[in-house]
Amino acid sequence: MISAARERPVNEGVDPAPSSDPTPPTSGFGAQAYQAGGQLCEWKDLASDATLTVVVAKPADVQAAEQRVSAGSQDVSSAFGEGSDQVYLASSGGTSSGDYSAFAGEGYWISMSSPLPEDQANAKTILEDILQALPSG
């Protein structure tokens, strides 16, 4: 599991505002997770106007979903720490340079798409926050 320790605040250099009317993704892994029954959240950085889109799904066949994602992605799990969940960075099929998919815990698929995570350390912090919010059973 990705560790719960924080390296730095998730909003360092970002002025987030939650969207009250998020736009479902139409392509990439976020769209696939949304079509698998995922819940959608979206934040906009007021300074840059960049959007962070997060979809959390619990697909009926999480292994098939992970196989689809892994086929078009780079496995970056090692950058997220020893014993981390499977984390992928899209190399195709993604919607932006920061298109991450994580497979965690009790069959969850977390898709996070945004240019906001400037590096994997920042993406890790955001994913840790999401994982802490998920039910554990």
Summary of the structure (lengths in Angstrom):
residues: 137
radius of gyration: 13.7
end to end distance: 14.6
largest distance: 38.8
contacts: 428
relative contact order: 0.23
helix: 26%
strand: 27%
